[in-house]
Amino acid sequence: MSAFLGPIHYWLYKKIKLQEDFIQNILNASVENNWYLGLEKEVEKAYGKLDTRPLEDIIDQSNIHGWLQEKIAQTESRLAFVVTNIIRKNPDYILELKKTAYLFGKANGACKNFTAIDSYKFLNDSLIDGMPCDRVNEVIESDDNQVAWRQNICVHSNYWINVGGDVDVYYALRHEIIIGMLAETDLEYIANEDGLNIIRRI
C-alpha cells in the first residue's frame, strides 16, 4: 500500500489531521464554556467524522488524489459548520474563538530559531490551502528576514457560504493561529487587505 503513496500525500494528510485537532479544540471549548452543547453530534450528522488512522490504512489506493480532496472538503466543511453555529448562538463568542485559535497555534508553534523562510515553510506545511494544484499562494519576496506572498485565490469561501457563514471569520481565526505559531520566534505576521502576507523579523 505504501508504495502507492508519496511524501506529498502524507504532507496533505498531516495538514488535514492538524485542522481536525483545531476543530476538536473548538468543540472541547464549546462544552467547557457552555457555548453550544450537542454541537459535536450535529457536525458529525451533517458532515461525518474523519477517520484519522494512519493514511496507508484508510486511503482509497485507486483514487488517492480524489480521496484526499474529499477529506479536505470534509474538514473544511466541518470547521465552517462548527464555528458558524457557535457564532450564531452569540456573535461575541468570536472573541473566545480567537483566543482558542491563538492558543492552538502556540501549542503547535514554529521553532524559536526559525528564519522567515523556515516559518513560511512551516505555515505551508501546517495550514490547509486546497490541493497543491490550486496554486493558492505566490511568493513575491523570500530571504531569511522577510517572506512576502500573495494569496491569488480563496479556496475556503464556498464551505462557509454553504453553511451560511462568513469566510472573513475563517481568516480571522487563521490569523490568530499564525500569530500563535510565531509567538516564540522573533518574527511577526502581517496580512494586508489586498491579499499580501508578510512574515518578517522584528
N, C-alpha and C positions, 0 to 999 in steps of 0.2 A: 504494500500500500504506500509506504513512504517514498518508493521510487517514483511515484506519480506527482509527488508534492515537491515544490521548490521553496527557497527561502522567502520569496515574495508572498506565498500563501500563508506561511507561518506568521509573517510580518503583519499581514492584514488581520489574521485571526487574533493575534495579540491585541491589536487595537480594538477589535470588537469586544473582547473579554474585558479590557480596561473600561470601556464605556458601560458595559454591563455592571461592573463594580461600582461605577458612579451612580447608575440608576438604583442599585441596591442601597447605596449610602443615602440617597434621597428617600427611598421607601422606609428605611430604618428611622431616619429623622422624622418622617411624617408620623410614624407610630409613636415615637418617643415624645414628640411635641403636640400630638393630637391634631395634626393638620387635616388629615383625610384618612380615617380608618377604613379598611377594606380596599384600599387603592391597589394593593398588590394583586388581589384576586381579580379586580376589574381589568387591569392591564394584561394579565395572563389570559383572561377570557377574550379580550379584544385582539391581542397580538401574540399570544402564546408565551412560553418561557424558553429562553435559549438554553440549549444543551452545551455546557462549557467543558465537556470532557476533552481529552487530547484530540487534536484535529484529525489525526490519522484514523481514529476510532469512529468518527461520525461523518466525515465528509463524503459526498457522493463523488466517487472517483471517476464516474463517467461524465460529470459536469462540474468540474472544480470551480471554474470561473463563475458559473451561474449560481452555484451553491453559496459561494462567498458573497456574491452580490445580493442574494436573497437574505443572508444573515445581516448584512449591513443595513438593508431596508428594514429588517425586523427590529434591530436595536435602535435605529433612528426613530422609528415609529413609537417604540416603547418609551424612549426618552421624551419625545414630544407629548405623548399622551399623559405621562406621569406629571410632568412639570405644568402643562396647561391645566390639568384638572386641579392641581394644588392651588394654582393662582386663581382659578375660578372660585374656589372656596373663599379666598381672601387675597386680593391683589397685594397686600402688604407682605405676604409670605415670600415675595421675591427677594426681600432683604435677607431673610433667613436662608433661602436657597443659594444666594450669592455667597454667604458665609460657608455653607456646606461645600460649594464648588471650590472655594479658596482652600479650605482645609483638605479637600480631596487632592487638589493639585500639589499642596505642600507635602502630603503623605506619599505622593508619587513623583517627588521632585527631581530636578536635574542635579548633577554633582556640583559641589561648591566651586570647583576649579574649571568648570566648563567655559570655553570661549563662546562667542556669539555663534560661530559656525556649529560648534558642538550642540549648543542649545537649540538652534533651529532644527538640526537633525533629530534631536531628542523629541521636540514637539511633533515633528513629522512622523516619528516612529510611535507616537502615543495617541494622537488625535485623529479621528476619522475625517477624511475629506474625500469620500466616494472611493472609486476604484482608481488605480494609477492611470488608466487610460482617460480618465476625466480631465487630467491636467489642470487641476484647480488652481494651483499656486505657481507663480512665475518669479523666480529670484532675480532681483534687479541689481543688488549690490551684496557682496559677500567677502568679509575678512574676519579676523579674529575679534575685532572690536565692534563690528556692526554688520548685521544682515538685514536687508530690506527686501520684501517680496510683496507682490500684488496678487490679490485674490481675483481671478478672472471670472469665475462663475460661482454661484451658490448652489451647492448640491443638497442643502438641508431644507430649503424653504417648503418644498412640496409636502414633506412629512408633517410640518407644523400647520400648513394650510388644511391638510386632510383631517386634522383633529380640531380645527377652528382656533388654532393658536397663532402666536406671533413669533416669527423666526428671530426677531430682534432679542427676544428673551433668551433664545439659544446662544446668540453671540455674547450677550451679557454674562451668561454663565461660563461660556468658553473663555471669555476674557479673565474671569476670576480664577479659573483653573490654571491658565497660563501664568498669571501673576503668582499664584501659589507655587507652581512648578519652578519658578525662577527665584523664589524667596530667599534661598540660601546662597545664591550666586551674587556677583557684583554687576548684574545685568538688569536692564529694565525693558519692559514691553510696551510698545505704543501702537495703537490701532487707529488709523485716521479714517474719516468718514468716506474718503474716496477709494477705500479698499486697500490702501497701502499699510503694510505692517512692518514694524521695525523692532529688532532686538539690538540693544546697544549697551556698551559698557558705561556704567555710571561714573 
